[in-house]
Amino acid sequence: MYQRFIIWNLAQILILLLPVYAEAQSKAEPSVGDGTQELTGEKEPQAQLPHLTDVAQRNPTTSGVAKSAFIKSEDGKFKMAISGRMQVRGTYANSLRGDERVHESNFALERSRIGLSGHAYKKELAYKVQLAWDKGSVGLKDYFFDFELSPYLFLRAGQYKKPFSRQFIASSGKIKFVARAITHEKFGIGRDVGVMLHNGLTRKNGVEYAVGLFNGTGEIGQLRGAVEVDPVTGIGNITDGSISNVPDVMEPLLVARIGYSSSNLKGYEETDFVRGATRWGVSAAGQFAFDADNDDSSLCSFQLDAIAKRNGVSANAAVYAGFQQAGSSAFKRRLQEIGAHLEVGYLAWVKTEVALRYGFYSPRAEQTHTHELAAGVSYFWRKHSLKLTTDAVAYLNREVLANTHDLQIRTQAQFSF
């Protein structure tokens, strides 16, 4: 694909240069019968071909390839880049159900994503769209705009990842293992619809911050309407209503994140491809629901995370705590769940990374934890754009989590552009 774009652009430049070159040649050649040069002995000045940069400025490129293929308007006010990611996963799992050991295996198109991003009207007004066809279902993952009010203040509105957990803010295509840790999808981690102020979250080193207000209902739509159930078959038919993630009564969720990262740290990519000096980052985040619907049930959660890299060695860790509302006041809470994870990896031979992970999760602090032990290896052809990852994950004390296998062995191929 890169060769095709390069050839196309070279051909375009050559076509633009042909008339300029012909004009220059015609000016350089003396007219027939003109004896001025012979009589005076002076040479007529030769016309110079314009520099390619000048040609490009007069005829701006409207398409090309940078990190991904893009098109843009000649004045630079509009730009759209297209990206895609596919993850094909094979899984073998076994678990003990009663006295019987159950074996399962399958292939899945775990993620199938197409994205559009760029800016419109001006470079300060950026946007992103991401559509998903994961495991046979269709959905909208992201659709938001980001308006740069100043170099230190951006306004984001739409549907996107809440600024809470580092392991979730990081793309699932840039992690060490086939899947995220056991703490993922707990503690209110996920996407939502709302507005947020930030200073370029994930894109800048130094101090980073983000604070946003969200619906509190998440990205997944729920059925709201009437259903008639057949008394014989038990099958329900939807007679009225629709599926929507817009709540009837807003349950405002305040999410805030603040952190610091050293220079040259890619804090939301877990592997250390740079293999440089020590780089590190730390962050804290919290979520608080105000129980606006007065159902005496709302969750708030907090987390601390850190990441460090040096000479191909990388490590990241996080601790979480969730608190459930206790009584009629949203400010009266009791501990509901805790969790943590630690991952360590080493990029051994430029294209191969080995990694280990430990994690645990408990619905309540006084109950038995579920422990997660994982080991994985990844081979990179073009970093995360083209890689193969295999891991093995064991879970202990499975009874705390429903439908969790005792052992999983997974292999996943990833292709992205």
C-alpha positions as CSV (number, residue, x, y, z in Angstrom):
1,M,0.0,0.0,0.0
2,Y,2.9,2.4,0.8
3,Q,4.5,1.7,-2.6
4,R,1.3,2.5,-4.3
5,F,0.9,5.9,-2.6
6,I,4.6,6.8,-3.2
7,I,4.3,6.0,-6.9
8,W,1.0,7.9,-7.2
9,N,2.6,11.0,-5.6
10,L,5.7,10.8,-7.7
11,A,3.6,10.6,-10.8
12,Q,1.6,13.6,-9.7
13,I,4.8,15.7,-9.2
14,L,6.2,14.6,-12.6
15,I,3.0,15.6,-14.3
16,L,3.1,19.0,-12.6
17,L,6.7,19.5,-13.6
18,L,6.3,18.6,-17.3
19,P,4.7,21.9,-18.5
20,V,7.1,23.9,-16.3
21,Y,10.1,22.1,-17.7
22,A,8.8,22.5,-21.3
23,E,8.4,26.3,-20.8
24,A,11.8,26.6,-19.3
25,Q,13.3,24.7,-22.3
26,S,11.5,26.9,-24.8
27,K,12.9,30.0,-23.1
28,A,16.4,28.6,-23.0
29,E,16.6,27.8,-26.8
30,P,17.6,30.7,-29.1
31,S,15.2,31.7,-31.9
32,V,16.1,30.6,-35.4
33,G,18.2,33.2,-37.2
34,D,19.0,35.1,-34.0
35,G,22.7,36.0,-34.2
36,T,22.8,38.1,-31.0
37,Q,24.9,35.5,-29.1
38,E,27.4,35.2,-32.0
39,L,27.8,39.0,-32.4
40,T,28.1,39.9,-28.7
41,G,29.7,36.7,-27.4
42,E,27.4,36.9,-24.4
43,K,25.4,33.9,-23.3
44,E,21.6,34.4,-22.8
45,P,20.7,33.5,-19.2
46,Q,19.1,30.1,-18.8
47,A,15.7,29.6,-17.1
48,Q,15.9,27.7,-13.8
49,L,13.6,24.9,-13.0
50,P,11.6,25.6,-9.8
51,H,12.4,23.7,-6.7
52,L,10.1,20.8,-5.8
53,T,9.2,22.6,-2.6
54,D,7.8,25.5,-4.6
55,V,5.8,23.2,-6.7
56,A,4.4,21.5,-3.6
57,Q,3.5,24.8,-2.1
58,R,1.5,25.9,-5.2
59,N,-0.1,22.5,-5.5
60,P,-0.6,21.1,-1.9
61,T,-0.8,17.3,-1.5
62,T,-4.4,16.2,-0.8
63,S,-3.6,12.6,0.1
64,G,-0.8,10.5,1.4
65,V,0.4,8.1,4.1
66,A,1.9,9.1,7.4
67,K,0.9,6.9,10.4
68,S,-2.1,6.0,8.3
69,A,-3.6,6.9,4.9
70,F,-5.2,10.4,4.9
71,I,-6.8,13.0,2.7
72,K,-6.9,16.7,3.4
73,S,-8.1,19.9,1.8
74,E,-5.6,22.1,-0.1
75,D,-5.9,24.9,2.5
76,G,-5.2,22.4,5.4
77,K,-8.4,23.2,7.2
78,F,-9.8,19.7,6.8
79,K,-8.1,16.4,7.3
80,M,-9.3,12.8,7.7
81,A,-7.2,9.8,8.4
82,I,-8.5,6.2,8.2
83,S,-7.3,3.5,10.5
84,G,-8.2,-0.1,11.2
85,R,-7.5,-3.0,13.6
86,M,-8.3,-6.6,13.6
87,Q,-7.6,-9.2,16.3
88,V,-8.2,-12.9,15.5
89,R,-8.0,-15.0,18.7
90,G,-7.9,-18.7,19.4
91,T,-8.7,-19.8,22.9
92,Y,-8.5,-23.1,24.8
93,A,-10.0,-23.1,28.3
94,N,-10.9,-25.7,31.0
95,S,-12.7,-25.3,34.3
96,L,-14.0,-27.5,37.1
97,R,-17.8,-27.5,37.2
98,G,-18.9,-29.6,40.1
99,D,-16.9,-32.8,39.8
100,E,-16.5,-32.5,36.0
101,R,-13.7,-30.9,34.2
102,V,-15.1,-29.0,31.1
103,H,-12.9,-28.3,28.1
104,E,-13.8,-25.5,25.6
105,S,-12.1,-24.1,22.5
106,N,-13.0,-21.5,19.8
107,F,-11.8,-18.9,17.3
108,A,-13.1,-15.4,17.6
109,L,-12.8,-12.1,15.7
110,E,-12.2,-10.5,19.1
111,R,-11.9,-7.0,17.7
112,S,-12.7,-5.6,14.3
113,R,-12.4,-1.8,14.2
114,I,-12.5,1.0,11.7
115,G,-11.6,4.5,12.7
116,L,-11.7,8.0,11.2
117,S,-9.8,10.9,12.8
118,G,-8.5,14.4,11.9
119,H,-9.7,18.0,12.1
120,A,-12.4,20.1,10.6
121,Y,-12.6,23.9,9.8
122,K,-9.4,24.5,11.7
123,K,-6.5,22.4,13.1
124,E,-7.6,23.1,16.7
125,L,-10.9,21.3,16.2
126,A,-10.1,17.6,16.1
127,Y,-12.5,14.6,16.0
128,K,-12.4,10.8,16.2
129,V,-14.9,8.1,15.2
130,Q,-14.4,4.4,15.9
131,L,-16.9,1.7,14.8
132,A,-16.7,-1.9,16.0
133,W,-17.7,-5.3,14.6
134,D,-16.5,-7.3,17.6
135,K,-17.5,-11.0,17.9
136,G,-20.3,-10.6,15.4
137,S,-21.9,-7.5,17.0
138,V,-22.0,-4.0,15.7
139,G,-21.5,-0.9,17.8
140,L,-20.2,2.6,18.2
141,K,-17.1,2.9,20.4
142,D,-16.0,6.5,20.0
143,Y,-17.4,9.6,18.5
144,F,-16.2,12.9,19.9
145,F,-14.6,16.2,19.1
146,D,-11.6,17.8,20.8
147,F,-11.4,21.6,20.7
148,E,-8.0,23.1,21.6
149,L,-8.9,26.3,23.6
150,S,-5.2,26.8,24.4
151,P,-2.0,24.6,24.4
152,Y,-3.0,23.6,28.0
153,L,-6.7,23.3,27.8
154,F,-8.9,21.1,25.5
155,L,-12.7,20.6,25.5
156,R,-13.9,17.1,24.6
157,A,-17.5,16.2,24.1
158,G,-19.2,12.9,22.8
159,Q,-18.7,9.2,23.6
160,Y,-15.2,8.1,24.6
161,K,-13.1,6.4,27.3
162,K,-13.5,7.9,30.8
163,P,-10.1,9.2,32.1
164,F,-9.9,6.7,34.9
165,S,-7.7,3.6,34.4
166,R,-4.4,3.6,32.6
167,Q,-4.8,0.0,31.4
168,F,-8.1,0.9,29.8
169,I,-7.1,4.3,28.4
170,A,-4.3,2.5,26.6
171,S,-5.5,0.8,23.4
172,S,-6.1,-2.9,23.6
173,G,-3.8,-3.2,20.7
174,K,-0.8,-1.8,22.7
175,I,-0.8,-4.1,25.8
176,K,1.6,-6.9,26.7
177,F,-0.9,-9.8,26.9
178,V,-3.8,-11.0,24.7
179,A,-6.2,-9.4,27.1
180,R,-6.2,-6.9,30.0
181,A,-5.9,-7.8,33.6
182,I,-8.6,-9.3,35.9
183,T,-9.4,-5.8,37.2
184,H,-10.6,-4.7,33.7
185,E,-14.3,-4.0,33.4
186,K,-14.5,-3.7,37.3
187,F,-14.7,-0.5,39.3
188,G,-16.8,1.3,36.7
189,I,-14.1,1.2,34.0
190,G,-15.4,1.9,30.5
191,R,-16.8,4.4,28.1
192,D,-19.6,7.0,28.5
193,V,-21.2,10.0,27.0
194,G,-20.2,13.4,28.5
195,V,-17.9,16.5,28.4
196,M,-14.4,16.8,29.6
197,L,-11.6,19.4,30.1
198,H,-8.0,18.2,29.8
199,N,-4.6,19.3,28.6
200,G,-3.9,16.7,25.9
201,L,-4.4,13.5,27.8
202,T,-2.1,10.6,26.5
203,R,-0.3,13.0,24.1
204,K,2.0,15.0,26.4
205,N,4.7,14.5,29.0
206,G,4.9,16.3,32.3
207,V,1.8,17.1,34.2
208,E,-1.5,15.7,32.8
209,Y,-5.0,16.3,34.0
210,A,-8.6,15.5,33.0
211,V,-11.9,16.2,34.6
212,G,-15.3,15.3,33.1
213,L,-19.0,14.9,33.7
214,F,-20.8,11.9,32.2
215,N,-24.2,10.3,32.0
216,G,-23.1,7.5,34.4
217,T,-24.9,4.8,32.3
218,G,-22.0,3.7,30.1
219,E,-21.8,3.1,26.3
220,I,-24.0,0.0,26.0
221,G,-27.6,0.7,25.1
222,Q,-30.4,-0.8,27.2
223,L,-33.9,-1.8,26.1
224,R,-36.6,0.6,27.3
225,G,-40.2,-0.2,26.3
226,A,-42.9,-2.9,26.5
227,V,-42.4,-6.6,26.0
228,E,-45.2,-9.2,25.5
229,V,-44.2,-12.7,26.6
230,D,-45.9,-15.7,25.1
231,P,-47.2,-17.8,28.1
232,V,-46.6,-21.1,26.2
233,T,-43.1,-20.6,24.7
234,G,-41.8,-17.9,27.1
235,I,-40.5,-15.9,24.1
236,G,-40.8,-12.2,24.4
237,N,-41.7,-9.8,21.6
238,I,-40.8,-6.1,21.8
239,T,-44.0,-4.1,21.1
240,D,-42.8,-0.6,22.0
241,G,-39.6,1.2,22.9
242,S,-36.0,1.2,21.7
243,I,-32.5,0.4,22.7
244,S,-30.6,3.5,23.9
245,N,-27.8,4.5,26.2
246,V,-29.5,7.8,27.0
247,P,-31.0,7.7,30.5
248,D,-34.4,8.9,31.3
249,V,-32.9,10.6,34.4
250,M,-29.3,11.6,34.3
251,E,-27.1,9.9,36.9
252,P,-24.2,12.4,36.8
253,L,-20.8,10.8,37.2
254,L,-17.8,13.0,37.9
255,V,-14.4,11.6,36.8
256,A,-11.0,13.2,37.4
257,R,-7.5,12.1,36.7
258,I,-4.1,13.8,37.4
259,G,-0.6,12.5,36.8
260,Y,3.0,13.1,35.8
261,S,5.3,11.5,33.3
262,S,8.9,12.0,32.6
263,S,10.3,13.1,29.2
264,N,10.0,10.8,26.2
265,L,7.7,8.4,28.1
266,K,5.0,6.7,26.0
267,G,2.9,6.2,29.1
268,Y,-0.1,4.5,27.3
269,E,2.0,1.9,25.4
270,E,3.2,-0.9,27.7
271,T,6.1,-2.2,25.6
272,D,9.5,-0.3,25.6
273,F,10.4,-0.1,22.0
274,V,12.7,2.9,22.7
275,R,15.0,1.0,24.9
276,G,16.4,4.2,26.4
277,A,17.2,5.6,29.8
278,T,14.7,5.4,32.7
279,R,11.3,6.9,32.1
280,W,8.4,6.8,34.4
281,G,4.9,8.0,35.2
282,V,2.4,8.0,38.0
283,S,-1.3,8.9,38.1
284,A,-4.3,9.0,40.5
285,A,-8.0,9.0,39.4
286,G,-11.4,8.9,40.9
287,Q,-15.1,8.5,40.0
288,F,-18.0,9.8,42.0
289,A,-21.7,9.2,41.3
290,F,-24.2,11.7,43.0
291,D,-27.3,9.4,43.1
292,A,-29.4,12.0,41.3
293,D,-32.2,9.4,40.8
294,N,-32.5,8.9,44.6
295,D,-32.4,5.1,44.4
296,D,-29.8,5.0,47.2
297,S,-27.5,3.0,45.0
298,S,-24.4,4.6,43.5
299,L,-20.8,3.6,43.2
300,C,-17.6,5.6,43.5
301,S,-14.1,4.3,42.9
302,F,-10.4,5.3,43.1
303,Q,-7.2,4.1,41.6
304,L,-3.5,4.7,41.6
305,D,-1.3,3.5,38.7
306,A,2.4,3.7,37.7
307,I,4.5,2.8,34.7
308,A,8.3,2.6,34.2
309,K,10.6,1.7,31.3
310,R,14.4,1.3,30.9
311,N,16.4,-0.4,28.2
312,G,13.6,-2.7,27.0
313,V,12.4,-3.6,30.5
314,S,8.9,-2.2,31.3
315,A,6.6,-2.5,34.2
316,N,3.1,-1.2,35.1
317,A,0.9,-1.6,38.1
318,A,-2.4,-0.3,39.6
319,V,-4.5,-0.6,42.7
320,Y,-8.2,-0.1,42.9
321,A,-11.0,0.4,45.5
322,G,-14.7,0.7,44.9
323,F,-17.2,2.0,47.4
324,Q,-21.0,1.4,47.4
325,Q,-23.5,3.9,48.8
326,A,-24.7,3.1,52.3
327,G,-28.0,4.8,53.1
328,S,-29.7,7.8,51.6
329,S,-26.7,10.0,51.4
330,A,-24.3,9.7,48.4
331,F,-21.5,10.7,50.7
332,K,-21.9,7.8,53.0
333,R,-20.0,4.8,51.6
334,R,-18.8,1.3,52.4
335,L,-16.0,-0.7,50.8
336,Q,-17.5,-2.8,48.0
337,E,-14.5,-4.2,46.0
338,I,-10.7,-4.1,45.8
339,G,-8.2,-5.2,43.2
340,A,-4.7,-4.8,41.8
341,H,-2.3,-5.9,39.1
342,L,1.4,-5.9,38.3
343,E,3.0,-6.6,34.9
344,V,6.6,-6.9,34.0
345,G,8.0,-7.4,30.5
346,Y,11.3,-7.5,28.6
347,L,11.9,-6.8,24.9
348,A,14.5,-9.5,24.5
349,W,15.5,-9.6,20.9
350,V,14.2,-6.3,19.4
351,K,11.1,-8.1,18.1
352,T,10.3,-10.5,21.0
353,E,8.8,-9.6,24.4
354,V,8.3,-11.9,27.3
355,A,6.0,-10.9,30.1
356,L,4.6,-11.9,33.5
357,R,1.5,-10.7,35.3
358,Y,-0.1,-11.1,38.8
359,G,-3.5,-9.7,39.6
360,F,-6.3,-10.1,42.1
361,Y,-9.9,-9.1,42.6
362,S,-12.3,-9.3,45.5
363,P,-16.0,-8.2,45.6
364,R,-15.5,-7.3,49.2
365,A,-12.3,-6.9,51.2
366,E,-13.2,-9.5,53.7
367,Q,-13.8,-12.3,51.2
368,T,-11.4,-14.6,49.4
369,H,-9.5,-13.0,46.6
370,T,-9.4,-14.3,43.0
371,H,-5.8,-14.5,42.0
372,E,-4.6,-14.3,38.4
373,L,-1.2,-15.6,37.2
374,A,-0.2,-15.1,33.6
375,A,2.8,-15.5,31.3
376,G,3.0,-14.4,27.7
377,V,5.2,-13.9,24.7
378,S,4.8,-11.5,21.7
379,Y,6.6,-11.4,18.4
380,F,6.5,-8.0,16.5
381,W,6.9,-7.8,12.8
382,R,6.0,-4.0,12.7
383,K,5.7,-3.2,16.4
384,H,2.0,-3.3,17.5
385,S,0.8,-2.9,13.9
386,L,1.6,-6.6,13.1
387,K,2.2,-8.9,16.0
388,L,1.4,-12.4,17.4
389,T,0.8,-12.9,21.1
390,T,0.4,-16.1,23.1
391,D,-0.3,-16.3,26.8
392,A,-1.5,-18.7,29.5
393,V,-3.6,-17.5,32.4
394,A,-4.5,-19.4,35.6
395,Y,-7.2,-18.3,38.0
396,L,-7.3,-19.4,41.7
397,N,-10.4,-19.3,43.9
398,R,-12.7,-19.1,40.9
399,E,-15.9,-19.2,43.0
400,V,-15.6,-15.4,43.7
401,L,-16.1,-14.6,40.0
402,A,-18.9,-16.2,38.0
403,N,-18.1,-18.0,34.7
404,T,-14.4,-17.6,35.0
405,H,-12.2,-20.5,33.7
406,D,-9.5,-22.1,35.8
407,L,-7.1,-22.0,32.9
408,Q,-7.0,-20.3,29.5
409,I,-4.4,-20.6,26.7
410,R,-4.8,-17.9,24.1
411,T,-3.1,-17.0,20.8
412,Q,-4.0,-13.7,19.0
413,A,-2.8,-12.3,15.7
414,Q,-3.2,-8.5,15.3
415,F,-3.1,-6.5,12.2
416,S,-3.6,-2.7,12.2
417,F,-3.0,0.3,10.1
